[in-house]
C-alpha cells in the first residue's frame, strides 16, 4: 500500500501529533508499505529551493484490485517540486516540505502556505492508495480537499481541540468558525479517527459521519522503569526523602502548566518541568521554585521521566495524552485532570489518579498523598502493565485496518455513485434518480 501522511506541524516541532506520525510511519514501513510525509518546512523559504526528484518505490503490497488501471502506481513516481518545496528524508521516510510561516512567538511551530492546487499536484504525482491527514486544519484541510477531488480515500485523524483553544487564547468569537471548519474537513474525509470517547462525542455533536476510535501506541522499551537514574535525580536537586513531581510537554497556554503552582510549595516536593515553548519565561516566574530542564528527547527524556516519582498532566484540552502513556510505561504514578483524553488512559485509583477540572486543591491533596511510596507503588505497577499492551506495532496494525476500511468504503461509495448515474441515464430526463446517503 502506498500511503501519503500529511502533517499540520512537523519536526523540528515536537508534539504528540509528530510522535504519532513518526512511529506509525516506522511501523507501516516495517510491514512493507510505502510511506511519504507531506509537511510544512522547518525553516524559511529560500529562492534556491527548487529541484525535481524521483521518490523510491517499495514493492506493491495490497489493494491493487480495488483501484482502476488508471490509478495503478508505477515503480517510481517523478515528483516535480515547485519553488519553496523541498525534499528530504526524516527518519528514513521520504518527506516533501511545503513553504511555511512560523506562528508568532513560537518559531518551531509553522503553518504551510501551500495551496490546494499545489497539494493536488503532488498527490497526483505520488498517487497514494490512501491519504492520512494528522490534525487537519490548514495544510490538512487542503489535503482532504485535494484527495476528494482526485478520488483518493482519506483518513483524517482528529488530534487537536482547536475550538477549545479559542477560549484559552481569548478569542471565543472564533469558536463557531472553528467548529464549522472542523465539521467541514472531517465530513469531506472518507473516515475520521478520534483518539478518545470524548473526542468522538464532540465530532458526532458536529454531525461528522464515519468516526472511529484509534488511540496511540507507546514505546515500552524506551520508556521503561529500568531507566530510573539516581544520577538524574541528583542532577535535578533531589535528596533523600524528596518527591520529584514532573510535567512533560509543550509550554503553551492550553497546557495549563501554571496550575502546578499549587504543588511547588508542598514540603519535600521538587517540581520538574520538561519542555519548551512560548510560555517558558512566564512560567519561570509563576513556578519560581520549579526546575526547568528545557526540551529533552530520546534516552535523555526517558531517563528523566523514569526518575520522577509522580507525573502530572493538568491540561483540560487534551484529546489524548501521549506523555501520560510514556510516564505510565516508565512506572511512574500519574495524576491527570479528569477531562478529555486522560479519561480513556487512566483508570482512577488503579492505574493513576484523576482530579476534577479546576479543583486545584484536589490536585494538591492527591500529589501530597502520593509522597508515600506505598501509595505510589500499585499505581506504578498497574500503569506499566496497562501500557505493555499499547505498543506502536499494535497501534499501527489497527491503523492499517482502518486504511483497509476507508479504501473499501471509498470503493463502495464510488460504485454506488456509478450505479446511480447509470440508472439516471437509463431512466432518461424527467425522472429523478434516488439519492443515497453513504
Steps between C-alpha positions, in 0.01 A plus 500: 500500500626848420416749776534879502513639854421870525619687809351829616823556698818295493858471619689685635178582691443212740150405610271201540390551138859486374581194712190322375594561136863394538428179690205405278708551185786298647277202574308520172826502304620203703191313380590569137286806428634808325461826691570863415454807720361831377569769759579869552863598463710529811649833393440802282470486121817537292475578125746216432253244638395358165616159388315206339553158645382143462375332815591134547220245489468188711340187349124523480333320790120490491180657367596529131177321405298772674610773259449566130796452266545877474581504872758220501830628638815458291829391650618860535319833501671823390405776742550844350561749780387859461690799645502480877441125510790283617575131527677320783483181702375507861594186693528314169161614365488713180365844588381788285495833680266784408585870551396612847481788744572479875231560758559833674715445808541130423763463222508117496123478438445578133197506273513419130424756232437230236180528294251224422631499142859446620395215731286346224792509256732318743227253586430430134871435441540271798166322452449358850250226577390693808576842651548524878446856625611576856310770689372674183424871509720690251726280286295199608178663382655556158611138490148375579361718220770388255449131580123538458538670162742228380281214622756377754380364837600712799525431872487817711641458851349742752771590751472868598206672669531821300152622597583480872825690442303804383377554857840436653659760273228760563321469164167332587329661199705267277361181656201479265729543199742235630215254558362562152841453339574181694160358406556582132848346489405176673173460313686526169755238606421136429546411866587674827703346782463646851735419789244488782131463574474869592642592158255264329211663689617845393530405131166324502343814655620678183327227295828369362431154349718188506690570824705216650723479807875461455732554797878534492783265566786544743862390477513264799870426442610862500266596783574237763543494881858375462600845371451651846828668590630625833749714308212676320315547830808657657542728196141614554584587861324213674636386836395206712129515575417750226210432263563602138175610334525574131329622186607432141364689203471817300509808720197671347189657647268211417713259707411690822842432650453795736246290691796312647573802720291331770757218514829690514448607864435146631766400758748250361378545139720616213314599184670417168382655170628328184437676170515832321260744342366856495394496866846413633592846630164558668499155658847551643349790695177324600673171586800668657590196712491255207794354311481557124703256290410629154390270220631143522474211256591134466681323781559822693125563511429138594752514786355823636142370485589168667688689774186685608282377787175658379401624155239776465284591202284813565380590146121486455511516118691180428334276243731218612807538724807331354732609781266331749555170322876554501503570874285195573726282282792634706339374820422848633180572693288739292252772592286669233198723468186290455399638162559410135762249398627404850160343575580230242853443630472501881282270706465721807647341811636204304746619233516864611298780661257752352386831650200713415564779244583825676530334843863588565461428871413142403810486278717617791343248741552208259864588437557542874353152564733354238806612690458164673687235292249236608215707355688544171609138458173343374437788260850463359470124455149506355580790271798319353296184446225695325749653256666171405204422272520840325807461282540708184503174306149417623375856441640503146343164421163640605566810291570280199161337553335842493677576172353179358156603618533851354611358165211255495251767600632732231479225239142417604399865496649549154319187379172627647549836328575327168186287533288806579637682196439198276148468637430867430624461140276197443195673647561799280408865563204587715547213746706588802753250628468394860760639736692282737685632799823306551 
